[in-house]
Amino acid sequence: MNRLKYLALLMIVAIAASGFQLIKTTLNITVRDGLGNTVEGATVRLFENEDDYNKEQNAVAEGVTDDKGVVKFKDLKDIAYFVLAEKDDLNNFGGGEKTGKLEAKRINKVTVVIQ
């Protein structure tokens, strides 16, 4: 039994030493309205380039905000994304549509305001 524990410990150390990380490149987006309130049920789409964003085609990810106004996207490339957030007649056109370059293997966070 001790030998089995020792082998398990060695495997954990080997995985840790290899640079294996459980966290994937993630983007958490909080959607707020013009008054700063979080917006539940907003549709959020990510685009890799401005042309697709302008044409609203080829979204690489799509999600809907939860009751706290947050939507989470996992396993993304470490690039900048164009963000389109909409609910009813509110959207984020004209302000803050592009994220900064995401940090690889980190949880990145941005806030988008829809008006």
Number of C-alpha atoms within 10 A of each C-alpha: 5 7 8 9 10 10 11 12 11 12 12 10 11 12 11 11 9 8 8 9 10 8 12 17 19 21 22 16 21 23 31 22 17 10 9 10 12 22 21 18 19 25 18 25 22 25 22 18 14 14 12 15 20 12 8 13 12 14 17 12 14 16 16 19 21 16 11 14 19 23 21 18 19 14 12 16 16 18 13 16 23 20 24 24 25 21 18 8 7 14 20 19 15 8 11 15 17 19 19 12 12 19 16 16 17 15 16 19 14 14 15 21 23 25 15
